Amino acid sequence: MSKKTSTQVKYLTVSAMLCALGVVILGLGAVIEVLDLSVCALASMLVVFIYLEIGSYYPWLVWICTSLATALIFPGTAIWVEYLFVFGIYPLIKAYIERLPKWSWIIVKLVYINAVIWGMFLVCEKLLGIPFFDEGSEILMIITYVLMNVAFVMYDICIVVLVRFYQIKLRPRFKKFLK
């Protein structure tokens, strides 16, 4: 087996293992519905890991395979929709958005998340019949919407902090397994 083929097999194996781990993590959120956003954010860190260590198309494969496997195993929950449209793909899109000039990427991120929130609402409510907002007053929906934006900003900051922590503390330990 050539060196290139051996490396590709290693990358594919690591990607497949992280897909499986992502499905298990998302499954925890599907079973314990209070944890859905937390486990989606945790599972997205697996995409960040693949992006940092392997790159190429592997992070995209991890994101889509984890999303589709979770949708097949837990079809009645909205967790796979949250992961597919927000948490799983955001670290990949974030890398491209942050190449824009300094202040423009902040606006692009906020426009993106608000478009995604409304897109998820439409997909869940209209196409899948899964309630996105609990039934109740309009003020509760507005508060939820604002809190989703605040949570997104905090998630974005957490990605930056965790990537720095990984690169400084953990990367030297993982490097010997991937190269």
N, C-alpha and C positions, 0 to 999 in steps of 0.2 A: 504494500500500500504506500502510495506516495505521501510526502509530507503535507501537501496541500489537501489531499483527501482525508488524511488523518486529522488535520485541523478542522476541516468542515464537519467531520463526524463528531468531534469533540464539541464544537459549537452547537450543533444540532441537538446533541444529547443534553447539554446544559440548558438549552432553550426548552426542550421537552420537559425536563424535570421542573423548571420554573413555571411552565404552563400548568403542570399537574399541581404544584404547590399553590399557584394562584387560584385554581378551581377549588381546592380545599379551603383556602382562606375565604374566598367568596361564598362558599357553601356554609361556612360558619355564620356569615352575615345573613344568608337566606334563612337559616334556621332560627337565629336570634336576631330578629328584625331591628332591634335597637342599635345594633352594631353595623348596620349596612354601610353607612358612609365611612366609618372607621376602617372596616375591612377593605373597602374599595381603595382607600388611600394607601393602606398597607400593601395590597396586591399591586398597586401601581409602582411601588418601589422596586418590584421585580423587573418591571419594564425599564426603569432607570438603570438598574444594575446591568442588564443586557446591553442597553444603549452605551453605557460607559465602557464596558469591558470588551464587547464584541462588535457593536455597531452594525453597519451594513443593513440588511433587511431583517435581521433576526429580531430586533425589538418590535418591529411591525408584526412579525409572525407570532411572537409571544402575546402581544395585545389581542390580535384577532382570534387566535386559537383559544386563549383563555376566555374571551367573551363568548365565542360560539359554544364551547364546551359547557360553560355555566348556563347558557340559554337552553341547551338541550337537557341538562340535568335538573335545573330549577326554573322551568318555564313560567310558573305562576307568580314569580316575584319580580320586582323591578330592579333587583341588584345588578343583573347583567346589563340592563339598559344604562344604569348609572355608570358602570364600569366601561361599557362600550363607548358611550358618548362623552364622558367627562374624564373620569379618573385614569382609565387605561391609556387613552390617547393623549391626554394633556401633557405628560412629560415629553413626548415626542414633538408635539406642536410647540411647546415652550422653547425647545432648543432652536427652532426656526424663528419664532417670534422675537426672541431676545437678540437676534442678529440685526434687528431694526435699530434706528437711532434711539437714544436713551429714553426719551419721554413718550415717543410714539408707541413703544411696546406695551406700556402700561394701559393706554387707551385700547389697543388691540386686544389685550387680555380681557379687559372688562367687557368689551363688545362681544368677544368670543363666548365668555361664560354666560352672559345674558341671552345670547342667541341659543346656546346649548340648553339652558334652563327651559326656555319656551319650547324648544324642539323636543326635549324629553317629555314635557307636559303633553304636547300634542301626540307624540308616539304612544305614551302610556295610556292617556285618557281616550283618545279617539280611535287609535288603531288596535291596541291590545286590550282595552277595557280594564286596565289596572289603575285604580285611583292614585293619582300623583299627590294631590292635596287632600287632606281630610275634609269631610263635609263640615261646613260651619260658616262663620261670618267672613266677610271680605277682609276685615282687618287682620284676621288670623292668616289669611293668604298673603297679605302684604308683609306682615312681620316675618313669615316664613321666607318669602322672596328676599327680603333684606338680609336675613340671617344666612341664606345661601350664598349671597355675595360676600359677606364677611367671612364665612367659612372658606370660600374659594381663595380669598386673599391670604388667609392663614395657611391654607394648604400650599399655596405657591411659595410662601416664605419657608415652610417646613421642608419642601423639596430642596431649596437652596441650602438650608442648614444640614440636612441629611447627606446631600451630595458632598459637601465639604468635609463632614465627619467621615464619610466613607473614604474619600480620597486621601485624607490625612492618616486615619487610624486603621482602617480595614483593608484597603486596597493592597498594601504590601503582603498581607496574609493570603489573599485570594489570587494574586498574580501568578504564583507558582503552579496553580491548578489549571489556569486557562492558557498559558503560553507554552 
